[in-house]
Every structure is written in C-alpha cells, then in structure tokens.
Amino acid sequence: MAGGVVLRMFKAEQAAFDAASVTIAEALVGIEALPIFPREAEDILSMSSRERHMWLKDGR
C-alpha cells in the first residue's frame, strides 16, 4: 500500500491499538517536509546513481 500505514492488532488490545495509532500519527507529522539524501531517493525510486544524475542533468 503506497502512502499509508496499516496497523493490525487483536480486538482485545483496543487500548494499545489506540495508543500506538496516536504515537504513529504524531511521529509522521511533518515527515513529508524533511529532506532526503540522494542515496535515499535512489532507493525510493529504485534507480541507479547514473539514472539520478541523468534526471538532474535533464532538470527533473
């Protein structure tokens, strides 16, 4: 699932589920604004360093 987080727990652990959900939501606030390193971009996009350099040269 792209762009989402799935958290599954037993129904009997509802309180723990709610606490974990809040913790995860708070940890993800603003994450989209954080910079990433070039190597991380390569991993995320499944591309080689050479491809990344060609993209930068093309202005992408």
DSSP file (Angstrom, degrees, kcal/mol; ACC not computed):
  #  RESIDUE AA STRUCTURE BP1 BP2  ACC     N-H-->O    O-->H-N    N-H-->O    O-->H-N    TCO  KAPPA ALPHA  PHI   PSI    X-CA   Y-CA   Z-CA
    1    1 A M    >         0   0    0      0, 0.0     3,-0.8     0, 0.0     2,-0.3   0.000 360.0 360.0 360.0 116.0    0.0    0.0    0.0
    2    2 A A  T 3   +     0   0    0      1,-0.2     3,-0.1     3,-0.0     0, 0.0  -0.616 360.0   7.9 -82.6 135.4    1.7    3.2   -1.1
    3    3 A G  T 3  S+     0   0    0     -2,-0.3     2,-0.3     1,-0.2    -1,-0.2   0.678 111.7  87.6  75.5  18.7    1.4    6.3    1.1
    4    4 A G    <   -     0   0    0     -3,-0.8     2,-0.4     2,-0.0    -1,-0.2  -0.956  62.1-137.9-146.1 164.8   -0.2    4.6    4.0
    5    5 A V        -     0   0    0     -2,-0.3     2,-0.5    -3,-0.1    -3,-0.0  -0.987  14.8-156.1-124.0 132.6    0.5    2.7    7.2
    6    6 A V        -     0   0    0     -2,-0.4     2,-0.5    -5,-0.1    -2,-0.0  -0.947   9.3-174.3-112.1 126.0   -1.5   -0.4    8.3
    7    7 A L        -     0   0    0     -2,-0.5     2,-0.4     2,-0.0    -2,-0.0  -0.978   5.3-178.5-121.0 120.2   -1.7   -1.3   11.9
    8    8 A R        +     0   0    0     -2,-0.5     2,-0.3     9,-0.0    -2,-0.0  -0.972  10.3 154.4-123.7 133.1   -3.4   -4.5   12.9
    9    9 A M        -     0   0    0     -2,-0.4     2,-0.0     5,-0.0    -2,-0.0  -0.943  49.6 -79.2-145.5 165.1   -3.9   -5.8   16.4
   10   10 A F    >   -     0   0    0     -2,-0.3     3,-1.9     1,-0.1     7,-0.2  -0.366  40.1-119.8 -65.5 147.7   -6.3   -8.1   18.2
   11   11 A K  G >  S+     0   0    0      1,-0.3     3,-1.0     2,-0.1    -1,-0.1   0.815 112.5  64.4 -59.2 -31.7   -9.6   -6.5   19.1
   12   12 A A  G 3  S+     0   0    0      1,-0.3     3,-0.3     2,-0.1    -1,-0.3   0.670  95.9  60.4 -66.1 -16.2   -8.9   -7.3   22.8
   13   13 A E  G <>  +     0   0    0     -3,-1.9     4,-2.5     1,-0.2    -1,-0.3  -0.150  63.9 132.2-103.3  37.2   -6.0   -4.9   22.6
   14   14 A Q  H <> S+     0   0    0     -3,-1.0     4,-2.8     1,-0.2     5,-0.2   0.879  70.8  51.5 -58.4 -42.0   -8.0   -1.8   21.6
   15   15 A A  H  > S+     0   0    0     -3,-0.3     4,-2.2     1,-0.2    -1,-0.2   0.915 112.3  45.9 -63.6 -42.4   -6.4    0.5   24.2
   16   16 A A  H  > S+     0   0    0      2,-0.2     4,-2.6     1,-0.2    -1,-0.2   0.880 112.2  52.5 -66.3 -37.7   -2.9   -0.5   23.0
   17   17 A F  H  X S+     0   0    0     -4,-2.5     4,-2.7     2,-0.2    -2,-0.2   0.934 109.7  47.9 -62.0 -47.1   -4.0    0.0   19.4
   18   18 A D  H  X S+     0   0    0     -4,-2.8     4,-2.0     1,-0.2    -2,-0.2   0.909 113.1  48.1 -61.7 -42.3   -5.4    3.5   20.1
   19   19 A A  H  X S+     0   0    0     -4,-2.2     4,-2.3     2,-0.2    -1,-0.2   0.917 113.0  47.7 -64.7 -43.2   -2.1    4.4   21.9
   20   20 A A  H  X S+     0   0    0     -4,-2.6     4,-2.7     1,-0.2     5,-0.2   0.897 109.5  54.0 -64.7 -40.0    0.0    3.1   19.1
   21   21 A S  H  X S+     0   0    0     -4,-2.7     4,-2.5     1,-0.2    -1,-0.2   0.914 110.1  46.6 -60.3 -43.8   -2.1    4.9   16.5
   22   22 A V  H  X S+     0   0    0     -4,-2.0     4,-2.5     2,-0.2     5,-0.2   0.925 112.7  49.9 -64.5 -44.8   -1.6    8.2   18.3
   23   23 A T  H  X S+     0   0    0     -4,-2.3     4,-2.0     1,-0.2    -2,-0.2   0.916 113.3  45.8 -60.6 -44.8    2.1    7.7   18.6
   24   24 A I  H  X S+     0   0    0     -4,-2.7     4,-1.7     2,-0.2    -1,-0.2   0.924 112.1  51.0 -65.8 -44.8    2.5    6.8   14.9
   25   25 A A  H  X S+     0   0    0     -4,-2.5     4,-0.7    -5,-0.2    -2,-0.2   0.907 111.6  47.7 -60.0 -42.6    0.4    9.7   13.8
   26   26 A E  H >< S+     0   0    0     -4,-2.5     3,-0.6     1,-0.2    -1,-0.2   0.880 109.8  52.9 -66.4 -37.2    2.4   12.1   15.9
   27   27 A A  H 3< S+     0   0    0     -4,-2.0    -1,-0.2     1,-0.2    -2,-0.2   0.805 109.4  49.7 -67.7 -28.5    5.7   10.7   14.6
   28   28 A L  H >< S+     0   0    0     -4,-1.7     3,-1.9    -5,-0.1     4,-0.4   0.558  79.0 117.9 -89.7  -8.0    4.6   11.2   11.0
   29   29 A V  T << S+     0   0    0     -4,-0.7    -3,-0.0    -3,-0.6    -4,-0.0  -0.431  91.8   0.1 -62.3 122.7    3.5   14.8   11.4
   30   30 A G  T >  S+     0   0    0     -2,-0.3     3,-1.6     1,-0.1     4,-0.4   0.462  90.2 127.6  80.9   1.9    5.7   16.9    9.0
   31   31 A I  G X   +     0   0    0     -3,-1.9     3,-1.3     1,-0.3    -2,-0.1   0.824  65.8  63.7 -62.5 -29.4    7.7   14.0    7.7
   32   32 A E  G 3  S+     0   0    0     -4,-0.4    -1,-0.3     1,-0.3    -3,-0.1   0.707  98.1  56.7 -68.2 -17.5    6.9   15.0    4.1
   33   33 A A  G <  S+     0   0    0     -3,-1.6    -1,-0.3     2,-0.1    -2,-0.2   0.561  83.1 104.3 -89.4  -9.0    8.9   18.2    4.7
   34   34 A L  S <  S-     0   0    0     -3,-1.3     2,-0.1    -4,-0.4    -4,-0.0  -0.492  74.9-117.7 -74.6 140.8   12.1   16.5    5.7
   35   35 A P        -     0   0    0      0, 0.0     2,-0.3     0, 0.0    -1,-0.1  -0.386  24.6-145.9 -72.9 155.2   14.9   16.4    3.1
   36   36 A I        -     0   0    0     -2,-0.1     0, 0.0     2,-0.0     0, 0.0  -0.921  16.0-114.3-120.4 151.7   16.2   13.1    1.8
   37   37 A F    >>  -     0   0    0     -2,-0.3     4,-2.1     1,-0.1     3,-0.5  -0.471  30.4-111.3 -78.7 153.0   19.7   12.2    0.8
   38   38 A P  H 3> S+     0   0    0      0, 0.0     4,-2.1     0, 0.0     5,-0.1   0.876 119.2  53.3 -53.1 -40.2   20.4   11.4   -2.9
   39   39 A R  H 3> S+     0   0    0      1,-0.2     4,-2.0     2,-0.2     5,-0.1   0.877 107.0  52.0 -64.7 -36.3   21.0    7.7   -2.0
   40   40 A E  H <> S+     0   0    0     -3,-0.5     4,-2.9     2,-0.2    -1,-0.2   0.899 107.4  52.6 -65.0 -40.0   17.7    7.5   -0.3
   41   41 A A  H  X S+     0   0    0     -4,-2.1     4,-2.6     1,-0.2    -2,-0.2   0.902 107.5  52.3 -61.7 -40.9   16.0    9.0   -3.4
   42   42 A E  H  X>S+     0   0    0     -4,-2.1     5,-2.3    -5,-0.2     4,-0.7   0.922 112.1  45.4 -60.4 -44.1   17.7    6.3   -5.4
   43   43 A D  H ><5S+     0   0    0     -4,-2.0     3,-0.5     3,-0.2    -2,-0.2   0.928 113.6  48.8 -65.2 -45.2   16.3    3.6   -3.1
   44   44 A I  H 3<5S+     0   0    0     -4,-2.9    -2,-0.2     1,-0.2    -1,-0.2   0.904 120.3  36.7 -62.0 -42.6   12.8    5.1   -3.0
   45   45 A L  H 3<5S-     0   0    0     -4,-2.6    -1,-0.2    -5,-0.2    -2,-0.2   0.433 105.6-126.5 -91.5  -0.2   12.6    5.4   -6.8
   46   46 A S  T <<5 +     0   0    0     -4,-0.7     2,-0.3    -3,-0.5    -3,-0.2   0.947  63.5 134.8  52.8  54.0   14.5    2.1   -7.5
   47   47 A M      < -     0   0    0     -5,-2.3    -1,-0.2    -6,-0.1     2,-0.1  -0.881  54.4-113.5-129.2 161.7   17.0    3.9   -9.7
   48   48 A S     >  -     0   0    0     -2,-0.3     4,-2.3    -3,-0.1     5,-0.2  -0.428  32.0-108.2 -87.6 166.5   20.8    3.8  -10.1
   49   49 A S  H  > S+     0   0    0      1,-0.2     4,-2.4     2,-0.2     5,-0.2   0.887 121.5  55.6 -59.6 -38.3   23.1    6.7   -9.4
   50   50 A R  H  > S+     0   0    0      1,-0.2     4,-2.1     2,-0.2    -1,-0.2   0.923 107.4  47.7 -62.0 -44.8   23.6    7.1  -13.1
   51   51 A E  H  > S+     0   0    0      1,-0.2     4,-2.4     2,-0.2    -1,-0.2   0.916 110.6  52.1 -61.9 -42.9   19.9    7.5  -13.7
   52   52 A R  H  X S+     0   0    0     -4,-2.3     4,-2.4     1,-0.2    -2,-0.2   0.909 109.4  49.4 -60.5 -42.2   19.6   10.0  -10.9
   53   53 A H  H  X S+     0   0    0     -4,-2.4     4,-2.2     1,-0.2    -1,-0.2   0.877 109.9  51.2 -65.4 -37.5   22.4   12.1  -12.4
   54   54 A M  H  X S+     0   0    0     -4,-2.1     4,-2.0     2,-0.2    -2,-0.2   0.902 109.9  50.3 -65.9 -39.5   20.7   12.0  -15.8
   55   55 A W  H  X>S+     0   0    0     -4,-2.4     5,-2.6     2,-0.2     4,-0.8   0.926 111.1  48.1 -63.0 -45.1   17.5   13.2  -14.2
   56   56 A L  H ><5S+     0   0    0     -4,-2.4     3,-0.6     1,-0.2    -1,-0.2   0.896 110.8  51.2 -62.9 -39.9   19.3   16.0  -12.5
   57   57 A K  H 3<5S+     0   0    0     -4,-2.2    -1,-0.2     1,-0.2    -2,-0.2   0.866 109.5  50.8 -64.4 -36.4   21.0   17.0  -15.8
   58   58 A D  H 3<5S-     0   0    0     -4,-2.0    -1,-0.2    -5,-0.1    -2,-0.2   0.609 118.1-114.0 -75.9 -12.5   17.6   17.0  -17.5
   59   59 A G  T <<5       0   0    0     -4,-0.8    -3,-0.2    -3,-0.6    -2,-0.1   0.687 360.0 360.0  87.1  19.9   16.2   19.2  -14.8
   60   60 A R      <       0   0    0     -5,-2.6    -4,-0.2    -6,-0.2    -5,-0.1   0.482 360.0 360.0 -80.7 360.0   13.7   16.7  -13.4
